[in-house]
Amino acid sequence: MLVCHCKRVCDRTIRQCVLEGARSVDQVGAACRAGTGCGGCRPLVEALIELEVRRRESGAGPTPSDDYVAHI
């Protein structure tokens, strides 16, 4: 799903940034530029960060798109 239209960043890229240690919108923006254009996506980027952190901390397995990316 395209999250940041200005910089054309999808949710998988944002989740990967979280996996690599990003824990704030600014950190994600520094890593992949999401949220650095108009700023309209920043609330969604923040929500995705929180969701991914909770999912990873709970020990949940990979999402279907994680499996897809792993096979590319």
SERO-4910 file (N, C-alpha, C, O; in steps of 0.05 Angstrom, whole numbers):
BEGIN
 pado doro    nc1    nc2    nc3   cac1   cac2   cac3    cc1    cc2    cc3    oc1    oc2    oc3
  Met    A     17    -23      0      0      0      0     18     25      0     37     27     16
  Leu    A     12     43    -18     27     68    -19     19     86      5     -4     92      8
  Val    A     38     93     21     33    109     45     40    139     40     24    156     46
  Cys    A     64    143     30     73    171     24     73    175     -6     89    165    -21
  His    A     53    191    -14     50    196    -43     72    215    -53     81    212    -76
  Cys    A     80    234    -37    101    253    -46    127    239    -53    139    245    -73
  Lys    A    135    220    -36    161    206    -40    157    178    -50    177    164    -54
  Arg    A    132    169    -54    126    143    -65    138    120    -48    153    104    -57
  Val    A    130    121    -22    140    101     -3    116     83      6     95     94     14
  Cys    A    120     57      5     99     39     12    102     29     41    123     34     54
  Asp    A     82     16     51     82      6     79    104    -14     83    115    -15    105
  Arg    A    111    -31     64    132    -50     68    159    -37     74    175    -46     90
  Thr    A    164    -14     60    189      0     64    190     12     92    210     11    106
  Ile    A    167     22    102    166     33    129    170     11    149    184     15    169
  Arg    A    157    -12    145    161    -34    164    190    -43    164    200    -50    185
  Gln    A    203    -43    141    231    -50    140    248    -30    156    267    -38    170
  Cys    A    241     -5    155    256     16    170    253     10    200    272     13    215
  Val    A    229      2    209    225     -5    237    241    -29    244    254    -30    266
  Leu    A    241    -49    227    257    -73    232    287    -66    235    301    -79    250
  Glu    A    296    -46    221    324    -37    222    329    -17    245    351     -7    247
  Gly    A    308    -11    261    313      5    285    299     32    286    300     45    307
  Ala    A    286     41    265    272     67    266    248     65    286    233     46    285
  Arg    A    245     85    303    224     85    322    208    112    323    192    116    341
  Ser    A    213    129    304    198    154    302    194    161    273    208    151    255
  Val    A    175    179    268    170    188    240    195    201    229    202    197    205
  Asp    A    209    217    245    234    230    236    255    209    228    269    213    208
  Gln    A    257    188    244    277    167    237    269    152    212    287    146    195
  Val    A    244    147    208    234    134    184    240    153    160    249    144    139
  Gly    A    234    178    164    239    198    143    268    199    135    274    202    111
  Ala    A    285    198    154    314    198    148    323    174    133    341    175    116
  Ala    A    309    151    139    317    126    126    305    123     98    319    112     80
  Cys    A    280    132     94    268    126     68    253    150     56    241    148     35
  Arg    A    253    173     70    241    198     61    211    199     64    199    220     57
  Ala    A    198    179     75    169    180     80    164    202    100    178    204    121
  Gly    A    143    218     95    136    239    114    152    265    111    148    283    127
  Thr    A    170    266     91    187    290     88    177    309     67    190    329     61
  Gly    A    154    302     54    143    320     34    123    339     46    129    356     63
  Cys    A     98    335     39     76    352     49     69    347     78     58    365     91
  Gly    A     76    323     88     71    317    116     44    304    121     37    296    143
  Gly    A     28    302    100      1    290    103      1    261    112    -19    252    125
  Cys    A     22    247    107     23    218    114     35    213    141     35    191    151
  Arg    A     45    234    154     59    230    180     42    215    201     53    198    215
  Pro    A     16    221    203      0    206    223     -1    176    216     -1    159    233
  Leu    A     -3    170    190     -4    142    182     23    128    186     24    105    195
  Val    A     45    142    180     71    132    185     75    126    214     85    105    222
  Glu    A     66    144    231     68    140    260     52    115    269     61     99    285
  Ala    A     28    112    258     11     89    265     24     63    256     23     43    270
  Leu    A     36     63    232     50     39    223     74     32    240     79      9    245
  Ile    A     88     52    249    111     47    267    101     34    292    112     14    301
  Glu    A     81     45    305     70     34    330     60      6    326     65    -12    342
  Leu    A     46      1    304     35    -25    298     58    -45    294     57    -67    305
  Glu    A     78    -38    279    100    -56    274    116    -62    299    125    -84    303
  Val    A    121    -41    315    136    -45    340    121    -65    358    132    -83    369
  Arg    A     94    -60    361     78    -78    378     78   -107    367     81   -126    382
  Arg    A     76   -109    341     75   -136    328    102   -150    332    102   -174    339
  Arg    A    124   -136    329    150   -149    332    155   -156    362    166   -177    367
  Glu    A    147   -138    380    151   -143    408    134   -166    419    142   -180    438
  Ser    A    111   -171    406     94   -192    415    103   -219    404     92   -240    412
  Gly    A    123   -219    387    133   -244    375    116   -254    352    119   -277    344
  Ala    A     99   -237    342     82   -245    319    100   -251    295    121   -239    292
  Gly    A     92   -270    280    107   -278    256    106   -257    234     93   -236    238
  Pro    A    118   -263    212    119   -244    190     91   -241    178     74   -259    179
  Thr    A     86   -217    167     61   -213    152     63   -226    125     85   -232    116
  Pro    A     40   -230    111     41   -242     85     59   -226     66     73   -238     50
  Ser    A     60   -200     68     77   -184     50    106   -188     58    124   -185     41
  Asp    A    112   -193     84    140   -200     91    149   -225     77    171   -227     67
  Asp    A    131   -245     76    138   -270     62    142   -265     33    161   -276     21
  Tyr    A    126   -248     21    128   -242     -7    155   -228    -13    169   -236    -32
  Val    A    162   -209      3    187   -194     -1    211   -213      3    231   -211    -11
  Ala    A    209   -232     22    231   -250     27    237   -268      3    259   -278     -1
  His    A    216   -273    -14    219   -291    -37    228   -276    -62    233   -289    -82
  Ile    A    230   -250    -61    237   -235    -85    267   -235    -88    278   -223   -107
***
